[in-house]
Amino acid sequence: MSAPINRRPGGITPGASRLGSEAPRVRVASILAQAARAYSARPPIEDITMPTGFDPAAVALFETIIEAAFLVANADGHFDDEERGRFQAIVTGACQNLVHEKQIEALLADLGEMLAEDGLEKRISMVARTIARTEHQREVLRVAASMAHASGGVSAHEHGVLEQLARGFKLDVAAVDEALAQAAEPVNV
């Protein structure tokens, strides 16, 4: 099993570089894909001290985005093998195959244990307290909404989790509608 996920409120404050106005406009990978790069650089042994490109803040962001999608997938209290397979396919694709399937499986095991121990409400609260930057909050909602769409439509339970996340982020309900609209687009994660 992987190391436990560290959930300190307000603990994620990664700095993002800003391009100047003279920089050419290019399509930037999603925040999830960028965080996946850091997650995939995570050393396999926690005590490694050599430089690895490992960014703990980006890893925490990645884990939190994945947890939000996981919570939506578990909104109805069920997470069967079909849903798990769909979830893993979405995450792997969104991460541009940078994160190994075994890493995702270990993360899912950790998330399942935390959900069973803490319950849905507390885990939603932890996700909401962990993400401070508005653009990251919106990305969390977008990826979680993508998971909701993947199950053949957004259920009332899934919509409720998205609304709870938005309230925890102090975003209005329009942010949920925007995330759902973006998730419905063909290239949505």
N, C-alpha and C positions, 0 to 999 in steps of 0.2 A: 504494500500500500504506500502511496505517496505521503509526503509530509502533510500535516494538517494545514488547512487553509487558515491563514492569519486574518482575522476580521476585526480590525481596530477602526472604530468610527472616525471618519475623516482622514483615514490613513493613506488615501490615494490622492496625491497631488502631483502627478507627473507633469513636468514642464513640456509644453509643446512648442516647437519652433514655429515661427511665423515667417512666411515669405513676404518680401517687400512687394510693393505695388508694381514694380517694374519686372517682377519675375513672371515668366510665361505661365499660363494656366495649364495645368496638367491634371489628369484624373488621379486623385490620391486614393490609395487603398483605404478600406474601411478601418476604423479604429480597432475593430476586432482583429483584422488581419495584421495590423501593425503590432498589437499586443501579442498576437500569436508568435510573431518572430522572437520576441523576448522570452516568451514562455518556452519555445522550442530550444532556446539557448540555456535553459535552466540546467545547472549541473546535476548529474544523476546522483551525486553524493552531496549531502547538505554541507559538509565541512570543507569543501574545496575552496581554496583561497586564491588560486590563480585566476587571472582575468578570463572571463568567459563571454562577455557581452550580456550577461545576466542583469536585468533591471527589475528589482523587486516590485517597484511601483507598477510597472507594465504587466508583470505577472499577476499581481493582485487585481488589476483592472481586467485582464483576460479572465481570471477565475470568476470575478463578479459578473461579467457579461454572461459567461456560460451558466452561472448559477441562476441568473434571472430567467434565461431561456428554460433551464431545468425546472424552475418553479412553475412556469407557465405549463410546461409539459406535464407536471404533476398536479395541476390545478384541480382536476376532478378526483384526485386521490388514487389514480391508477397510472402506472407507467409500465406497460407490458413490453414484451420483446419487440413487437412491431414499432411501437413508439420509440423505444430505445434505439433501434436500428435507424429509424428516420432521424432521430435527434443526432446520432453520431455522424450520419451522412451530411446533415446540414452543417454541423460544426466543422467537420473535416473540410468540406467545400469552402466554407466561409473563411477558414484559416489557410486556404490555398495549399492544403496538404503539408503545412509546415509543422503541425503538431501530430506526432505519431499516434496511431489508434490506441496503443497501450497507455499512453499518457492520458488520453481522453477517458478510457475505461477506468483508470485509477481515480481521475477527478470525479467521474460519475459516482464511483463507490463512496468517495469522501462526501460528496454532496448528498447522496442518499442517506448516509449515516447522520449527517447534520440535520437533515429534514426530519428524519425519524426521531431524533433526540429533541430538537427545538420546536418543531411544528412549522406550518406554513407561514403564519402571521409573523413569528419572530424572524424567520429567514428573510421574508420580504423586508422587514424593518432593517435587518443587518445590511442587505444589499443597498437599500435607500440611504443609509447612513454612511456607507463606504464611498459612494460616488459623489464627489463634490462639484465637479465641473459640469456645466449645463450641456456642453456638446457630448460629453461622455454619458450623461443621463439620457439624452435623446438617442444615442447609439444603443444603450442598454434596452430601451423601449423598442427600438426598431428590430433588433435581433430577437428579442423575446416575442414580438409580434410576428416575426417570420416563423418562429416555432409554432405559434398558434395557428397560422395559416396552413402550415404543413400537415396538420391533422385533418384537413378537409373542410376547414371553416373555423371561425373563431367562436368557441362556445361561451356561454355566459360565465362559466367559472374562469376561463382563460381571460376574458375581458375584465373580469373582476380583479384578477391578479395584476393585470396591466394598469388598471386604475389605481390600485393600492400602491404600486411602484411610483406612478406619477405623483400621487399625493405625498408619498414619502420624499420624493425629490422636490416637492413644492412647485410642481409644474401643473398647469391647468389641464382639464379634460381634453382640450384641443390637441395636446401633445400625444395623447393616446390615439386619437383619430388620425393624426399625421403619421404616426408610426405604423398604424395599420394600413394606411394608404400606401406608404412606401414599401411595406412588406408584401403588398399585393402585386407590386411591379415585377416583371419577369426576372430581372437580376436584383434580388432583394436582400442578400446577406453579404 
